[in-house]
Amino acid sequence: MKKWVTFLIISIVAVLLTACGESEGSSSGSGKGNYPNSTITIVAPTSAGGGWDLTARAIAKNLSETKLVEKPIVVENKPGGGGVTFMATFATKEANNDYMLMVKSPPIIINNLKSEGNSQFGFRDTTPLAQLTKDYGAIAVKADSKYQTLFDLLEDIKRDPKSVTLAGASSPGSMDHLITILPVYKYGIDPKSVKYVSFDGGGESVALLGGNADAIGTDVSTISQYVKSRQVRVLAVTAPERVSIEGLEDVPTLKELGLDTEFTIWRGIFGPKEMSQEAKEYWIEKLTALNETEEWKEDLARNGWQQEFKSGEEFEKFLEEQEVVISDLLKALGMHK
């Protein structure tokens, strides 16, 4: 009888230990080999329909439809302050949430550096996972503008900065403003002397066509539709080499024109600052695979985005280089912290 009782106790203890071990290995989803074990959220820190939103939804859709990620992926819009509001939450309250990712672009750097950017957090307060797309800036004028070349425009600005109105879709110190004054700055003109007007919501193109601006700074993918309809002429692009987009193939780069600079409008995806190594490796692997799928390439073409992929340390190095370019421009504008 004693032997039977002893055997029963040992068996019960063994079962309990096994159950505990299994529970510990799967309780949070961050145990080795178990990630992910619940729904993943990708946040677009803007309203629906914007570039961040479209990118987040394209990523979620393609990861799910290609079965690269079998757990559910949801996209949440968290607008506010041009991405600043959610950035604060992501860097603090969600700092160790392996199940929350965020789509971002140059404002993650700009808002952290400029004096009125209102963000104490930057890309170093995240885990950069991958850059997935790229676009470039374009300096454009109306098709019937007197400015035939970029130097025609720059010379007029040099003679009388206030006689030329430049416009963009973002506030002073933000992305379109930086694109617009980049060639001005590199040409040796004080960018603080330049007249820049902000037209929100893509209104910069309407302002140009309506005669309310002499030239605009915008992104290539946005202006390309107006180039195709022959309403505008692009004087230069901020790409490292000429872009292979219909109507823009012959447009020179700033570097070709002797202005040694470029500006990339990239979009990427970030994890929280304290993301586990397992989750980081998982996402870099999945995003690398996503970049190679035909479904993703088709979505890029559909949205007018160009493919550009960098992950992990390579992406971090790229962000550091972008930070230098943006910092120089903000200092020249007197808008750096």
C-alpha positions as a printed NumPy array, in Angstrom:
array([[  0.   ,   0.   ,   0.   ],
       [  2.83 ,   2.41 ,   0.934],
       [  4.576,   1.665,  -2.369],
       [  1.382,   2.382,  -4.29 ],
       [  0.84 ,   5.721,  -2.48 ],
       [  4.471,   6.733,  -3.107],
       [  4.15 ,   5.894,  -6.807],
       [  0.926,   7.936,  -7.025],
       [  2.537,  11.006,  -5.39 ],
       [  5.558,  10.842,  -7.702],
       [  3.278,  10.585, -10.751],
       [  1.198,  13.582,  -9.669],
       [  4.325,  15.705,  -9.058],
       [  5.715,  14.76 , -12.482],
       [  2.48 ,  15.77 , -14.211],
       [  2.381,  19.084, -12.363],
       [  6.002,  19.909, -13.254],
       [  5.379,  19.144, -16.914],
       [  2.283,  21.33 , -16.979],
       [  4.148,  24.194, -15.344],
       [  6.963,  23.919, -17.852],
       [  4.562,  24.068, -20.774],
       [  2.725,  27.016, -19.281],
       [  5.918,  29.027, -18.757],
       [  7.027,  28.38 , -22.303],
       [  3.854,  29.768, -23.871],
       [  2.412,  32.274, -21.438],
       [  3.625,  35.534, -23.052],
       [  4.412,  34.535, -26.573],
       [  7.998,  35.73 , -26.136],
       [  9.364,  32.353, -25.155],
       [ 11.848,  30.815, -27.518],
       [ 10.216,  29.414, -30.63 ],
       [  6.676,  30.503, -29.68 ],
       [  6.526,  33.966, -31.269],
       [  4.031,  35.028, -32.468],
       [  1.11 ,  33.369, -30.734],
       [ -1.524,  36.114, -30.959],
       [ -2.766,  38.989, -33.133],
       [ -0.221,  41.543, -34.41 ],
       [ -1.047,  45.246, -34.725],
       [  0.568,  47.562, -37.275],
       [ -0.03 ,  51.217, -36.411],
       [ -0.278,  53.99 , -38.989],
       [  0.108,  57.159, -36.868],
       [ -2.175,  59.142, -39.181],
       [ -5.734,  59.152, -40.486],
       [ -6.935,  56.597, -43.028],
       [ -5.886,  57.167, -46.612],
       [ -2.478,  58.748, -46.036],
       [  0.877,  57.329, -47.085],
       [  1.565,  55.655, -43.742],
       [ -1.916,  54.13 , -43.724],
       [ -1.618,  52.788, -47.282],
       [  1.802,  51.331, -46.505],
       [  0.645,  49.651, -43.289],
       [ -2.369,  48.093, -45.022],
       [ -0.288,  46.89 , -47.952],
       [  2.18 ,  45.218, -45.572],
       [ -0.588,  43.566, -43.526],
       [ -2.51 ,  42.393, -46.595],
       [  0.492,  40.86 , -48.328],
       [  1.923,  39.173, -45.249],
       [ -1.456,  37.535, -44.634],
       [ -2.366,  36.635, -48.219],
       [  1.045,  35.079, -48.923],
       [  0.787,  33.109, -45.645],
       [  4.157,  34.471, -44.537],
       [  2.45 ,  35.331, -41.244],
       [ -0.401,  33.063, -40.174],
       [ -1.501,  34.991, -37.105],
       [ -4.073,  37.784, -37.689],
       [ -2.67 ,  41.228, -38.504],
       [ -4.752,  44.343, -37.88 ],
       [ -4.013,  47.937, -38.876],
       [ -4.882,  50.735, -36.462],
       [ -4.905,  54.463, -37.253],
       [ -3.66 ,  56.664, -34.433],
       [ -3.494,  60.237, -35.793],
       [ -2.256,  63.267, -33.936],
       [  0.511,  65.818, -34.259],
       [  1.867,  64.492, -37.539],
       [  2.75 ,  61.204, -35.871],
       [  4.145,  62.801, -32.708],
       [  1.298,  61.759, -30.393],
       [  1.542,  58.035, -31.014],
       [  5.347,  58.185, -31.177],
       [  5.362,  59.139, -27.489],
       [  3.12 ,  56.188, -26.654],
       [  5.162,  53.77 , -28.776],
       [  8.422,  54.825, -27.13 ],
       [  7.098,  54.52 , -23.575],
       [  3.927,  52.523, -22.86 ],
       [  4.465,  50.09 , -25.748],
       [  8.256,  49.869, -25.441],
       [  8.28 ,  46.108, -24.813],
       [  5.177,  45.113, -26.774],
       [  6.391,  42.564, -29.345],
       [  2.946,  42.55 , -30.931],
       [  2.858,  46.197, -31.988],
       [  4.704,  47.597, -35.022],
       [  4.655,  51.1  , -36.535],
       [  5.043,  52.491, -40.053],
       [  7.075,  55.699, -40.348],
       [  9.105,  57.877, -42.74 ],
       [ 11.432,  60.944, -42.462],
       [  9.198,  62.765, -39.916],
       [ 10.457,  60.312, -37.283],
       [ 13.749,  62.215, -37.638],
       [ 12.407,  65.666, -38.51 ],
       [  9.995,  65.942, -35.565],
       [ 12.716,  64.877, -33.161],
       [ 15.248,  67.434, -34.423],
       [ 13.338,  70.602, -35.246],
       [ 12.627,  73.146, -32.546],
       [  8.864,  73.001, -33.048],
       [  8.719,  69.28 , -33.802],
       [  7.338,  68.587, -30.328],
       [  8.839,  65.101, -30.121],
       [ 11.503,  64.104, -27.657],
       [ 11.561,  60.654, -29.267],
       [ 13.259,  59.557, -32.48 ],
       [ 14.241,  56.391, -34.306],
       [ 16.677,  55.458, -31.513],
       [ 13.619,  55.006, -29.292],
       [ 12.454,  52.156, -31.537],
       [ 13.819,  48.964, -33.082],
       [ 14.244,  49.748, -36.803],
       [ 13.21 ,  46.629, -38.731],
       [ 13.166,  47.459, -42.436],
       [ 12.853,  50.116, -45.105],
       [ 10.408,  48.861, -47.73 ],
       [  9.814,  51.7  , -50.186],
       [ 11.436,  54.835, -51.493],
       [ 10.393,  57.989, -53.263],
       [ 12.247,  61.191, -54.067],
       [ 11.619,  64.887, -54.036],
       [ 10.87 ,  66.91 , -57.157],
       [ 11.099,  70.632, -57.858],
       [  8.315,  71.471, -60.295],
       [  6.876,  74.477, -62.148],
       [  3.86 ,  74.965, -64.418],
       [  4.285,  73.672, -67.946],
       [  4.214,  77.242, -69.308],
       [  6.509,  78.685, -66.626],
       [  9.304,  81.03 , -67.648],
       [ 11.673,  78.814, -65.665],
       [ 13.154,  76.343, -68.124],
       [ 15.901,  75.057, -65.807],
       [ 16.526,  74.84 , -62.09 ],
       [ 19.25 ,  77.463, -62.409],
       [ 16.763,  79.927, -63.946],
       [ 14.691,  79.545, -60.796],
       [ 17.639,  79.722, -58.421],
       [ 19.048,  82.837, -60.057],
       [ 15.724,  84.65 , -59.652],
       [ 15.627,  83.633, -55.978],
       [ 19.213,  84.795, -55.541],
       [ 18.415,  88.23 , -57.041],
       [ 15.269,  88.756, -54.96 ],
       [ 14.245,  85.92 , -52.611],
       [ 10.869,  87.445, -51.79 ],
       [  9.863,  87.784, -55.444],
       [  9.565,  84.005, -55.869],
       [  6.944,  81.949, -54.014],
       [  7.832,  78.347, -53.246],
       [  5.21 ,  75.971, -51.888],
       [  4.801,  72.536, -50.373],
       [  2.219,  70.367, -48.639],
       [  3.84 ,  70.462, -45.219],
       [  4.466,  73.112, -42.596],
       [  7.778,  75.018, -42.383],
       [ 10.572,  72.709, -41.298],
       [  8.713,  69.59 , -42.435],
       [  9.42 ,  67.262, -45.349],
       [  8.178,  69.212, -48.376],
       [  9.775,  72.392, -47.052],
       [ 13.125,  70.626, -46.722],
       [ 12.84 ,  69.251, -50.268],
       [ 11.964,  72.702, -51.595],
       [ 14.828,  74.598, -49.991],
       [ 17.467,  71.861, -50.442],
       [ 18.67 ,  73.112, -53.867],
       [ 18.408,  76.72 , -52.641],
       [ 20.65 ,  75.929, -49.684],
       [ 23.154,  74.006, -51.79 ],
       [ 23.269,  76.895, -54.279],
       [ 24.541,  79.17 , -51.524],
       [ 21.338,  81.1  , -50.828],
       [ 20.236,  81.685, -47.235],
       [ 17.14 ,  79.437, -46.941],
       [ 15.713,  81.702, -44.234],
       [ 15.309,  84.422, -46.872],
       [ 13.126,  82.274, -49.132],
       [  9.365,  82.751, -49.319],
       [  7.716,  79.401, -48.575],
       [  3.963,  78.815, -48.312],
       [  2.334,  75.656, -46.97 ],
       [ -0.737,  74.188, -48.701],
       [ -1.974,  71.224, -46.679],
       [ -3.457,  68.016, -48.016],
       [ -1.747,  67.924, -51.394],
       [ -2.868,  71.482, -52.181],
       [  0.597,  72.504, -53.33 ],
       [ -0.071,  71.177, -56.834],
       [ -3.383,  73.057, -57.006],
       [ -1.602,  76.205, -55.8  ],
       [  0.98 ,  75.841, -58.549],
       [ -1.577,  75.298, -61.29 ],
       [ -3.692,  78.146, -59.965],
       [ -0.798,  80.585, -60.121],
       [ -0.397,  80.923, -56.337],
       [  3.155,  79.562, -56.374],
       [  6.064,  79.824, -58.79 ],
       [  7.501,  76.423, -57.933],
       [  6.753,  73.561, -55.563],
       [  8.65 ,  70.857, -53.75 ],
       [  6.823,  67.556, -53.556],
       [  7.402,  63.839, -54.052],
       [  7.947,  62.223, -57.431],
       [  5.011,  59.808, -57.14 ],
       [  2.585,  62.686, -56.466],
       [  3.779,  64.972, -59.268],
       [  4.056,  62.238, -61.896],
       [  0.308,  62.364, -62.675],
       [  0.567,  66.066, -63.511],
       [  3.629,  65.418, -65.655],
       [  1.704,  62.82 , -67.657],
       [ -1.113,  65.306, -68.232],
       [  1.498,  67.911, -69.265],
       [  0.354,  70.413, -66.669],
       [  3.731,  70.736, -64.95 ],
       [  7.409,  70.468, -65.741],
       [  9.893,  69.018, -63.271],
       [ 13.2  ,  70.888, -63.102],
       [ 15.118,  68.44 , -60.919],
       [ 14.762,  65.418, -58.655],
       [ 16.535,  64.654, -55.379],
       [ 17.374,  61.069, -56.405],
       [ 20.954,  59.752, -56.66 ],
       [ 20.28 ,  58.921, -60.324],
       [ 17.555,  59.667, -62.875],
       [ 14.194,  58.053, -62.127],
       [ 12.636,  55.563, -64.528],
       [  9.101,  56.952, -64.393],
       [  7.142,  57.925, -67.476],
       [  7.71 ,  61.578, -68.306],
       [ 10.547,  61.972, -65.785],
       [ 13.282,  59.904, -67.413],
       [ 15.087,  62.993, -68.749],
       [ 14.838,  65.111, -65.6  ],
       [ 18.301,  65.775, -64.106],
       [ 19.258,  65.032, -60.531],
       [ 20.613,  67.71 , -58.217],
       [ 23.973,  65.959, -58.342],
       [ 24.021,  66.13 , -62.138],
       [ 23.461,  69.87 , -61.854],
       [ 26.472,  70.235, -59.552],
       [ 24.551,  70.381, -56.287],
       [ 26.074,  67.538, -54.285],
       [ 23.062,  66.323, -52.358],
       [ 20.076,  63.989, -52.452],
       [ 16.954,  63.362, -50.382],
       [ 15.113,  60.063, -50.073],
       [ 11.479,  59.895, -48.997],
       [ 11.516,  56.41 , -47.513],
       [  8.894,  54.428, -45.651],
       [  9.773,  51.737, -43.162],
       [  8.47 ,  49.636, -40.325],
       [  9.631,  49.754, -36.715],
       [  9.311,  47.599, -33.63 ],
       [  9.268,  48.905, -30.044],
       [ 12.55 ,  49.883, -28.424],
       [ 12.726,  46.861, -26.117],
       [ 11.554,  44.325, -28.692],
       [ 12.829,  40.828, -27.928],
       [ 15.596,  39.426, -30.095],
       [ 13.315,  36.583, -31.141],
       [ 10.633,  38.971, -32.391],
       [ 13.189,  41.182, -34.145],
       [ 14.71 ,  38.247, -36.018],
       [ 11.239,  36.945, -36.881],
       [ 10.154,  40.22 , -38.459],
       [ 13.363,  40.828, -40.373],
       [ 13.039,  37.318, -41.825],
       [  9.359,  37.821, -42.763],
       [  9.848,  41.317, -44.207],
       [ 12.824,  40.124, -46.245],
       [ 10.663,  37.36 , -47.678],
       [  7.795,  39.813, -48.307],
       [ 10.091,  42.066, -50.328],
       [ 10.756,  39.21 , -52.732],
       [  7.14 ,  38.242, -53.436],
       [  5.414,  39.11 , -56.698],
       [  2.321,  40.183, -54.75 ],
       [  4.318,  42.886, -52.963],
       [  5.934,  44.082, -56.202],
       [  2.497,  44.376, -57.789],
       [  1.271,  46.473, -54.856],
       [  4.308,  48.743, -55.167],
       [  3.541,  49.355, -58.837],
       [ -0.15 ,  49.912, -58.103],
       [  0.658,  52.605, -55.535],
       [  3.45 ,  54.218, -57.548],
       [  6.092,  53.292, -54.977],
       [  9.642,  52.255, -55.782],
       [ 11.137,  49.161, -54.182],
       [ 13.968,  49.705, -51.744],
       [ 14.839,  47.258, -48.982],
       [ 17.186,  47.642, -46.036],
       [ 16.869,  45.769, -42.765],
       [ 18.386,  45.678, -39.299],
       [ 21.801,  47.323, -38.993],
       [ 21.826,  48.494, -42.617],
       [ 18.546,  50.32 , -42.043],
       [ 19.88 ,  51.871, -38.826],
       [ 22.99 ,  53.158, -40.627],
       [ 20.795,  54.667, -43.344],
       [ 18.703,  56.457, -40.685],
       [ 21.869,  57.9  , -39.151],
       [ 22.918,  59.244, -42.573],
       [ 19.471,  60.754, -43.136],
       [ 19.67 ,  62.391, -39.725],
       [ 22.825,  64.272, -40.783],
       [ 21.187,  65.629, -43.967],
       [ 18.043,  66.731, -42.139],
       [ 19.992,  68.225, -39.256],
       [ 22.062,  70.387, -41.642],
       [ 18.932,  71.716, -43.364],
       [ 17.157,  72.522, -40.108],
       [ 20.233,  74.353, -38.814],
       [ 20.412,  76.371, -42.028],
       [ 16.739,  77.303, -41.544],
       [ 17.333,  78.235, -37.905],
       [ 14.781,  75.608, -36.93 ],
       [ 16.988,  73.047, -35.159],
       [ 16.535,  72.406, -31.445]])
